Amino acid sequence: MGLVDCKNYSVVEGNIAEELLEDLLDLIGIEYDSVDGVEVDLNGDGIIDAVGVDTNNDGQIDTVALDRDGDGVVDAIISDKDGDGRADTMEVDTDGDGVIDTVGIDTDGDGYIDVIGTDTDGDGIIDTVGVDSDGDGVIDTVGIDVDGDGTIDIVAYDYNGDGIVDAIEYENDD
């Protein structure tokens, strides 16, 4: 799963740069002839905080890029591809360094994020994955790549949903 380096984007003359929209469309695999989007000032300070894009040409905004802290750098991208009003994917820069480090995906189409991947060490590679396998809104399986080789080394399971780990598997071939 690729991460987006958001340091290259900035607010230009009160509008999100056209390159952001083009890169966003490229990232999600949408072909386009021209870029049209909706720009929103969420807090009334005159600076654009969000850009919404209709990536599938159905007339509804389905992808939004947010600058949550007003620094001119996009720190969240949220997509609703099925039009149910709930996020199908979310990419968030949680630590403010300009790089997306947390990704959430609704893998079963129920309208709730059920897989969350996080880059905890800032190297641009997801190393911790949480999964809500039973759809109750609670992460019940967590996988961690402790040595940074791109392979999950530890998996913890909460089989009964009580918040207490019931089993742990560890494997590291290095």
C-alpha positions in Angstrom: 0.0 0.0 0.0 1.6 3.2 -1.1 1.8 6.3 1.1 1.4 9.9 -0.2 4.1 12.5 0.4 2.1 15.6 1.0 5.0 18.0 1.5 4.9 18.8 -2.2 1.4 20.4 -2.0 0.7 23.9 -1.0 -2.0 26.5 -1.0 -1.6 28.7 -4.0 -3.4 32.1 -4.1 -6.2 30.8 -1.8 -6.7 27.6 -3.9 -5.4 24.2 -3.5 -2.8 23.7 -6.3 -4.0 21.9 -9.4 -1.1 19.4 -9.1 -2.7 18.2 -5.9 -5.9 17.3 -7.6 -4.1 15.7 -10.5 -1.9 13.7 -8.2 -4.9 12.7 -6.1 -6.7 11.5 -9.2 -3.6 9.6 -10.4 -3.2 8.1 -6.9 -6.7 6.6 -7.0 -6.4 5.6 -10.6 -8.8 8.0 -12.3 -8.2 9.2 -15.8 -9.2 12.8 -16.5 -9.0 15.5 -19.2 -9.3 18.4 -16.9 -9.5 19.0 -13.1 -12.6 20.3 -11.5 -13.2 20.4 -7.8 -15.0 22.1 -5.0 -12.9 24.1 -2.7 -14.1 24.8 0.9 -13.1 27.1 3.6 -14.2 25.2 6.7 -13.4 27.7 9.4 -14.0 31.0 7.6 -10.4 32.2 7.7 -10.2 32.7 3.9 -7.9 29.7 3.4 -9.1 26.7 1.6 -9.2 23.7 4.0 -10.7 21.1 1.8 -11.1 20.2 -1.9 -13.8 17.8 -3.0 -13.6 15.9 -6.3 -16.1 13.9 -8.3 -13.7 11.2 -9.5 -16.4 8.9 -11.2 -18.4 11.7 -12.9 -21.7 10.9 -11.3 -22.2 14.4 -10.1 -21.4 13.7 -6.4 -18.2 14.5 -4.6 -16.6 11.2 -3.7 -13.0 12.2 -2.7 -12.0 15.0 -0.3 -8.5 16.2 0.5 -8.3 18.1 3.8 -5.8 20.5 5.3 -7.0 20.1 8.9 -4.5 22.4 10.6 -4.5 25.3 8.0 -0.8 25.0 7.2 -1.3 24.6 3.4 -0.4 20.9 3.5 -2.9 18.2 2.9 -3.1 15.9 5.9 -6.1 13.7 5.1 -7.7 12.2 2.0 -11.1 10.6 2.4 -13.0 8.7 -0.4 -16.6 7.5 -0.6 -16.7 5.6 -3.9 -20.0 3.8 -3.4 -22.0 7.0 -2.5 -23.3 5.7 0.8 -22.1 8.8 2.7 -19.5 6.8 4.6 -15.7 6.6 4.0 -14.5 3.7 2.0 -10.9 4.7 2.4 -9.1 7.3 4.5 -5.5 8.3 4.4 -4.3 10.6 7.2 -1.1 12.3 8.3 -1.5 11.8 12.1 1.8 13.3 13.2 1.9 16.4 11.0 5.1 15.6 9.1 3.5 15.9 5.7 3.5 12.2 5.0 0.4 10.0 5.1 1.0 7.5 7.9 -2.4 5.9 8.6 -4.7 4.3 6.0 -8.2 2.9 6.7 -10.2 0.8 4.3 -13.7 -0.6 4.3 -13.0 -4.0 2.8 -16.4 -5.5 3.1 -18.5 -2.5 1.9 -20.6 -2.2 5.1 -19.8 1.5 5.4 -17.3 1.1 8.3 -13.5 1.1 8.2 -12.4 -2.4 9.1 -8.7 -2.4 8.3 -6.3 0.2 9.5 -2.6 0.3 8.5 -0.1 2.6 10.3 3.5 3.6 9.6 4.6 3.9 13.2 8.3 4.6 12.5 8.0 7.2 9.7 9.8 5.2 7.0 6.9 5.3 4.6 6.0 1.6 5.0 3.0 0.4 6.9 4.2 -1.7 9.8 1.1 -2.1 12.0 -2.2 -3.4 10.7 -5.4 -3.6 12.8 -8.4 -5.6 11.5 -12.0 -5.7 12.7 -12.8 -9.2 11.4 -16.3 -9.5 12.8 -17.7 -6.1 11.9 -18.4 -4.9 15.4 -16.4 -1.7 15.1 -13.6 -3.0 17.4 -10.2 -4.0 16.2 -9.8 -7.7 17.1 -6.6 -8.7 15.2 -3.4 -6.7 15.1 -0.3 -7.5 13.1 3.1 -5.8 13.6 6.3 -5.8 11.5 8.8 -5.3 14.3 12.0 -5.5 12.3 10.9 -3.3 9.3 11.4 -6.0 6.6 7.8 -5.6 5.3 6.6 -8.9 6.8 4.2 -9.1 9.8 6.2 -10.7 12.7 3.6 -10.6 15.5 -0.1 -11.2 15.3 -2.4 -10.7 18.4 -6.0 -11.9 18.5 -8.9 -11.0 20.6 -11.3 -13.8 19.8 -14.2 -12.9 22.1 -14.1 -9.0 21.7 -13.5 -8.3 25.4 -10.4 -6.1 24.6 -8.0 -8.6 26.1 -5.5 -10.4 23.8 -6.4 -14.1 23.7 -3.5 -15.4 21.6 -0.3 -14.1 20.1 1.7 -15.6 17.2 5.3 -14.6 16.6 7.4 -15.5 13.6 10.6 -13.8 12.4 12.8 -15.6 9.9 15.6 -12.9 10.1 
